[in-house]
Amino acid sequence: MMGKHNQVPEGIIDGLGLLYKRTIPVMVIITVIFFAPLSFTYFFDETHTSNLSDKALAILVSPDFAYGVGSGTLSDLNGGQIKRYLRHLPAMFSHTIAGSIAIVIGLAQFNSTIQFKYGSLHRFLGRLYILCALVISWSSALFLADTIPKDEVFSGHTFAYVLSSLSVGLLVTIALALRAIWKRDISSHREFMVMNYAFMLSAPVLRVQWIILGRLWGETKYIINLYSAIFSGPFLVATSILYLRQRYARPSNSFLVSSQFRQIVAACGLLGFVFQIIKGPSLNGGPYPKAFILALGAPLAFYMALFTVLARAASRRRDMGSYTAWVTYQNGLISAPMWSVLVFYVARDVMRCSEENLGMITVAGGVVQGLFISFVVHVLATSKDNGHLLSKNL
Ligand code: HEM
């Protein structure tokens, strides 16, 4: 049941199905090939005035975008982000090297010949990949612990929150993937590693958005980076989900699709929503509120509509495995306001994020957390040894 079966019905969304099956892997390969050399050599330029990455941005977007105000380079008016990197050079140097190695290794790990024919190579590369992930999380934590209190993170506290949750997400998915493989549950291992790799791809995906929006919108890197990061969280989680469901089936779970569970989730979402209205921070959408709506509101509506269409199609086909998946992801989005309460307290009281950013962090953080947790719940509840526990409770 958990084999290689398509859970996105081909008849219904042929175009989208084909897009995810063919185009997405090709785009990932191109992005990795493009970005790995740029990030690998990021700190090779000893004068720190013009590395390969900035040179590429100057050509692909504009010299002003790469070196002007809001670029974060030494020539930036504020002295630039690069000064903060230099304060943490050993960590940030290891970060860019480990990150570049991880995105290349991660790509190789998708190759089914390496997975099944050369198992020992897959395991060796997997260990190297985990080492890289640990270096990335360690270096990010070191950098963020110093720069968040001083409000020195590029694009402000909202981006700092995104990076912090990314760093935690990286460790959580690695831990769950390792737990799955120790239980010989290959299918769950695959789910968590795909999500983990999507988190790794946040770095190149952000740079692709810098280039596209830098050309189309013409704003500074500082601003574009902020809204790209808000868009990227739910995008990376949703893309991994669609990638996985396009290729691999999982069993059904009666508790996850029950109306009792939906009612509990809806009640929690509603309570979270009421909390946000009464006690939550004011939502200003940052310097460009319309961009905030475009980056978060529009994709959110799209994912909700898509999960609903796919759930209905699965129900018509009586494909309860697929139905369980789509309904659970829907529940994730419905529960978002509840998660945003947690995000609010963590951002305000633990990370001490500034008041003006709390609204954006709360809403964006709640959405991505709700969707991510629904993904984790779905995998755990449909895994070999855990699934029956939830179903029996019904
Ligand atoms: C997935 C987890 C990751 C986290 C949590 C993370 C976190 C961070 C943090 C905190 C910074 C410094 C803050 C900033 O100015 O943006 C940074 C910068 C950077 N990271 Fe990562 N990173 C991750 C993955 C990666 C990967 C996989 C790569 C390489 C493929 C990478 C390459 C870079 C580069 C090149 C910079 C310098 C910033 C620039 O391009 O201007 N990171 N990252």
Boltz pocket constraint, residues with backbone or C-beta under 6 A from the ligand:
constraints:
  - pocket:
      binder: B
      contacts: [[A, 35], [A, 36], [A, 38], [A, 39], [A, 42], [A, 53], [A, 72], [A, 81], [A, 95], [A, 96], [A, 98], [A, 99], [A, 100], [A, 101], [A, 102], [A, 103], [A, 136], [A, 137], [A, 139], [A, 140], [A, 143], [A, 144], [A, 153], [A, 154], [A, 163], [A, 164], [A, 166], [A, 167], [A, 170], [A, 199], [A, 200], [A, 201], [A, 202], [A, 203], [A, 204]]
      max_distance: 6.0
